[in-house]
């Protein structure tokens, strides 16, 4: 009878250890999922910011090209007016 109780206690203790490790693993998975979602949100915000900066620099470059294509060749009056 003592052997049975000892084996039962060891079995319960072993189950307790495995259950507590499983709960800890579940918490760490949940934390990782929250971190992944946070990083996805940050990534999306950065993509939007990069897109807006890229489009602004593209528009600026196109504007500069348009202005300089309007200037008459051989005349420096237009470029002097732009510098003022």
N, C-alpha and C positions, 0 to 999 in steps of 0.2 A: 504494500500500500504506500509506503514511503517513496519507493521508486516512482510510482505512478504520479504522486503529488509533485515530486521533484521534476519529472519530465513535463508535467503540465505547467509548472511555474516557468521552466526554461522556454517552453513553447510560447507561452503568453508574453514573456519578456522579449523573445525574438520577434514576435508579431508587432509588439509595441515599437521596437527599434525600426522595423521596416515601414510601419505606418508613419512614424514621425519623419523619416527620411523622405517618404513620398509627399507628405504635406509640405515639407521644406522645398522640395523640388517643384511642387505646384505653385508655391509662392514665387519662386525664382522665375518660373516660366511666365507667370502673370506680370511680374515686374519687367521682364524682357519685352513682352508684348506691348506694354505701356511705353517703354522706351522706343520701340520700333515705330509706334504710331506718332510719337513726338518727333522723331527724326524725319518721318515721312512728311509731316506738316512743315517742319523747318525747310526741308528740301523743296517742297512746293513753293514756299515763300521766296526762297532763293532763286528758283527758276523764273518766277514772275519778275523779280527784281532784275535779273540778268536780261530777260527779254525786254524790259522797259529801257534799260541802259543801252542795250544793243540797238533798239529801234531809235532811241534819241541820237546816238552817235551816227547812225545811218542817215537819219533825216538831216542832221547837221552837215554831214559830208555831202549829201545831195544838194543841200542849199548852197554850200560853198562852191560846188561845181557849177551850179546854175548861175551864180553871181559872176564867177570868173568867165563863164562862157558868153556872158552878155557884154563883157568889156571888149571894146574895139581893139583890134591888133594894131600895135604901133602907137597907141595913145596911152599916156600914163596919167591923164587927168582922172580917169575913172578909179584907178587904184589909189590915187592920192585922196580922192573923196572918200573912199572906203576906210582909209586909215584915220581920218578925222573922227 
